[in-house]
Amino acid sequence: SVLFALFIGVSLSRSVVGAFMKCLDLSNKISGGDLTGTIDLKTVPKDETGSLAKELNTMSSNLKDMLSSIRSGVEQLKRSSTELSSTSGQIESNSEQTTEKSTAVAAASEEMNANMNSVSSSTELITSNIQVVASAAEEMIATIQEIANNTNKGNEITQNAVSNANDVSAKVKVLDK
């Protein structure tokens, strides 16, 4: 009877220790970033160690789903950042063209103003109006230059976002391995 009790004790001990070792092995894999492992629940007792094994399987699956969702979000963010960067570049290019044209308009207005002054001093009303146009053109140039500066800043922010998204993507890939 003592031998039987000893046999039962050793068998139970092996069963419990074996189940805990499987749980420990899976938790080590999870902590190492391997979310593919699971514990075959048929090979562990249906007691607390079995419950622990089941919860570790669930945790591994949930972490894998979460990582997949994060990866998908990072990819979407990366695509959006690339599109935003492209749009920002187009806006910057258009702003530069507008600035060039506005500068040409301002130069032409100033030349026209000089010509009108030399043609006749009796056309003071016309000269006054041209000066207003020239002033408005200069204000427009200043405003467009400010827009171009803001667009440059926006482009830099977008490039930083793309860089950050690439960093996050790289870190997620490292975690996935």
Secondary structure as a PSIPRED ss2 file (coil, helix, strand):
# PSIPRED VFORMAT (PSIPRED V4.0)

   1 S C   1.000  0.000  0.000
   2 V H   0.000  1.000  0.000
   3 L H   0.000  1.000  0.000
   4 F H   0.000  1.000  0.000
   5 A H   0.000  1.000  0.000
   6 L H   0.000  1.000  0.000
   7 F H   0.000  1.000  0.000
   8 I H   0.000  1.000  0.000
   9 G H   0.000  1.000  0.000
  10 V H   0.000  1.000  0.000
  11 S H   0.000  1.000  0.000
  12 L H   0.000  1.000  0.000
  13 S H   0.000  1.000  0.000
  14 R H   0.000  1.000  0.000
  15 S H   0.000  1.000  0.000
  16 V H   0.000  1.000  0.000
  17 V H   0.000  1.000  0.000
  18 G H   0.000  1.000  0.000
  19 A H   0.000  1.000  0.000
  20 F H   0.000  1.000  0.000
  21 M H   0.000  1.000  0.000
  22 K H   0.000  1.000  0.000
  23 C H   0.000  1.000  0.000
  24 L H   0.000  1.000  0.000
  25 D H   0.000  1.000  0.000
  26 L H   0.000  1.000  0.000
  27 S H   0.000  1.000  0.000
  28 N H   0.000  1.000  0.000
  29 K H   0.000  1.000  0.000
  30 I H   0.000  1.000  0.000
  31 S H   0.000  1.000  0.000
  32 G C   1.000  0.000  0.000
  33 G C   1.000  0.000  0.000
  34 D C   1.000  0.000  0.000
  35 L C   1.000  0.000  0.000
  36 T C   1.000  0.000  0.000
  37 G C   1.000  0.000  0.000
  38 T C   1.000  0.000  0.000
  39 I C   1.000  0.000  0.000
  40 D C   1.000  0.000  0.000
  41 L H   0.000  1.000  0.000
  42 K H   0.000  1.000  0.000
  43 T H   0.000  1.000  0.000
  44 V C   1.000  0.000  0.000
  45 P C   1.000  0.000  0.000
  46 K C   1.000  0.000  0.000
  47 D C   1.000  0.000  0.000
  48 E H   0.000  1.000  0.000
  49 T H   0.000  1.000  0.000
  50 G H   0.000  1.000  0.000
  51 S H   0.000  1.000  0.000
  52 L H   0.000  1.000  0.000
  53 A H   0.000  1.000  0.000
  54 K H   0.000  1.000  0.000
  55 E H   0.000  1.000  0.000
  56 L H   0.000  1.000  0.000
  57 N H   0.000  1.000  0.000
  58 T H   0.000  1.000  0.000
  59 M H   0.000  1.000  0.000
  60 S H   0.000  1.000  0.000
  61 S H   0.000  1.000  0.000
  62 N H   0.000  1.000  0.000
  63 L H   0.000  1.000  0.000
  64 K H   0.000  1.000  0.000
  65 D H   0.000  1.000  0.000
  66 M H   0.000  1.000  0.000
  67 L H   0.000  1.000  0.000
  68 S H   0.000  1.000  0.000
  69 S H   0.000  1.000  0.000
  70 I H   0.000  1.000  0.000
  71 R H   0.000  1.000  0.000
  72 S H   0.000  1.000  0.000
  73 G H   0.000  1.000  0.000
  74 V H   0.000  1.000  0.000
  75 E H   0.000  1.000  0.000
  76 Q H   0.000  1.000  0.000
  77 L H   0.000  1.000  0.000
  78 K H   0.000  1.000  0.000
  79 R H   0.000  1.000  0.000
  80 S H   0.000  1.000  0.000
  81 S H   0.000  1.000  0.000
  82 T H   0.000  1.000  0.000
  83 E H   0.000  1.000  0.000
  84 L H   0.000  1.000  0.000
  85 S H   0.000  1.000  0.000
  86 S H   0.000  1.000  0.000
  87 T H   0.000  1.000  0.000
  88 S H   0.000  1.000  0.000
  89 G H   0.000  1.000  0.000
  90 Q H   0.000  1.000  0.000
  91 I H   0.000  1.000  0.000
  92 E H   0.000  1.000  0.000
  93 S H   0.000  1.000  0.000
  94 N H   0.000  1.000  0.000
  95 S H   0.000  1.000  0.000
  96 E H   0.000  1.000  0.000
  97 Q H   0.000  1.000  0.000
  98 T H   0.000  1.000  0.000
  99 T H   0.000  1.000  0.000
 100 E H   0.000  1.000  0.000
 101 K H   0.000  1.000  0.000
 102 S H   0.000  1.000  0.000
 103 T H   0.000  1.000  0.000
 104 A H   0.000  1.000  0.000
 105 V H   0.000  1.000  0.000
 106 A H   0.000  1.000  0.000
 107 A H   0.000  1.000  0.000
 108 A H   0.000  1.000  0.000
 109 S H   0.000  1.000  0.000
 110 E H   0.000  1.000  0.000
 111 E H   0.000  1.000  0.000
 112 M H   0.000  1.000  0.000
 113 N H   0.000  1.000  0.000
 114 A H   0.000  1.000  0.000
 115 N H   0.000  1.000  0.000
 116 M H   0.000  1.000  0.000
 117 N H   0.000  1.000  0.000
 118 S H   0.000  1.000  0.000
 119 V H   0.000  1.000  0.000
 120 S C   1.000  0.000  0.000
 121 S C   1.000  0.000  0.000
 122 S C   1.000  0.000  0.000
 123 T C   1.000  0.000  0.000
 124 E H   0.000  1.000  0.000
 125 L H   0.000  1.000  0.000
 126 I H   0.000  1.000  0.000
 127 T H   0.000  1.000  0.000
 128 S H   0.000  1.000  0.000
 129 N H   0.000  1.000  0.000
 130 I H   0.000  1.000  0.000
 131 Q H   0.000  1.000  0.000
 132 V H   0.000  1.000  0.000
 133 V H   0.000  1.000  0.000
 134 A H   0.000  1.000  0.000
 135 S H   0.000  1.000  0.000
 136 A H   0.000  1.000  0.000
 137 A H   0.000  1.000  0.000
 138 E H   0.000  1.000  0.000
 139 E H   0.000  1.000  0.000
 140 M H   0.000  1.000  0.000
 141 I H   0.000  1.000  0.000
 142 A H   0.000  1.000  0.000
 143 T H   0.000  1.000  0.000
 144 I H   0.000  1.000  0.000
 145 Q H   0.000  1.000  0.000
 146 E H   0.000  1.000  0.000
 147 I H   0.000  1.000  0.000
 148 A H   0.000  1.000  0.000
 149 N H   0.000  1.000  0.000
 150 N H   0.000  1.000  0.000
 151 T H   0.000  1.000  0.000
 152 N H   0.000  1.000  0.000
 153 K H   0.000  1.000  0.000
 154 G H   0.000  1.000  0.000
 155 N H   0.000  1.000  0.000
 156 E H   0.000  1.000  0.000
 157 I H   0.000  1.000  0.000
 158 T H   0.000  1.000  0.000
 159 Q H   0.000  1.000  0.000
 160 N H   0.000  1.000  0.000
 161 A H   0.000  1.000  0.000
 162 V H   0.000  1.000  0.000
 163 S H   0.000  1.000  0.000
 164 N H   0.000  1.000  0.000
 165 A H   0.000  1.000  0.000
 166 N H   0.000  1.000  0.000
 167 D H   0.000  1.000  0.000
 168 V H   0.000  1.000  0.000
 169 S H   0.000  1.000  0.000
 170 A H   0.000  1.000  0.000
 171 K H   0.000  1.000  0.000
 172 V H   0.000  1.000  0.000
 173 K H   0.000  1.000  0.000
 174 V H   0.000  1.000  0.000
 175 L H   0.000  1.000  0.000
 176 D H   0.000  1.000  0.000
 177 K C   1.000  0.000  0.000
